[in-house]
C-alpha cells in the first residue's frame, strides 16, 4: 500500500482535526498517486519510524505550476496559507532547496476512510 507521509511537527494537528485535505508535492506525481488509490496517511521524520494515522482515498490529483494553485488548494494544504508564495517558502523548508513559483507541483486531495 502507498503512503502519504507528513512531518509530525508541521502537520499532525491539522491531520487529526481533518483540516488538511490536500498535500502539494513538488513535481508531477500522477504516476505515483492516482484518483481512487487507497493510501495510509502517516507522520514521521525522514529516515525514522512513522506512525499510521488513518487510511484515505485519493479523490483528485491535479498537476500545475505552483503559481496557478487556487485558494481552495492552498487552504486544503494548510488553512493558514494565503498565497502561492507562502507555500513556496514553506516547501523550501521541507525540500531544503529554493522553490520557484513556476515549478510544477501536484495537488493530491484525499478523504479519510472511517474505520
N, C-alpha and C positions, 0 to 999 in steps of 0.2 A: 504494500500500500504506500502511496505517496504521502508526503507530509508538507505542511506549510509551517515552517519554524519561525518563531519570533523571539527577540531578546527579552528576557523577563523584566528587566528594569524599565523598559520602554513601553511594552505592550500588555503585560499581564492583566492589569486592572481593566483596561478597555476591552480586552477579550472576554474576561469573566463577566463584565457588565453588558455584554453584547453591543457595545458601542463601536466596535471595529468590525466592519462587514466586508472589507476590501484590503488587499495588500498590493502595493505598487512595487514592482521589481524592475531593475534595470535590464534592458534588452528585450528581445522578442522571446517570450516563454510559451508561445502557443503549442509547441511540440511537447512541452513538459506538463502543462496544465490545460485540461480541456473541459468544456462545459459538460456537466453530468458526472465528472470524476468524483469519487469519494476519497477524501483525504483526512488525515489526522491533523488537527491543529495542536501544535506543540510549542513549548517555550524552553529556551536554554541557550547558553552561550555557545559560540562556535567551538568545536572540538571538545565539548563537555557533555555529560549526560543531559538528556532532555526529558521534560515532563509532558505527558499527553494530557491535554485539557478536554478535548471533545472531538468527535467525528463531525465532518461537514461535507456538504455537497457544493461543488463549484457551479455557480449559477451563470456567470458571464465572464468571458475573457476578452479584453479589449487591448489592442496594441496601437499606440500613437506616440507622438512626441510629447515629452514632459510638459511643454508649454501649452499643449492642447487639452490637458486634463480639465474636466468640468468641476464645478463646485461640488456636485454630488460625489464625484470620485474622490476629491480631496477630503471631504467631510467623512466619507466612509472609511478612508485610510486612517484619519485621525481627526476627531471633532474640533481640534484646536487649529488645524491648518487653515490659512486664509488665502494662499496663493501658490501657484506652481513654484515660485522662487522659494517659499518657505519649505516646500517639500524637497527641493533641490538641496537646500542647506542641510536638511535632516538626512537625506540619502548620502551626502558627503561624509557624515559621521559614521553611518552604518557601513558603507563600502570603502571608507578610508581613502578616498580619492576625490578630485574635483568632479562635479556633475554639472553638465551644461543643460540649459533649457531645451536645446534642440535634440537631446538624446532620446532614443527610442525607449519606451517603458511599456510594461504590461500591467494592466489593472486586472486583478483577479478578485471577483466578487464571490463570496461564499456565505452559506447559511448553515447554522448549527443543526445537527440532527439530534432530535430529542431521543434519549435512551430510556 
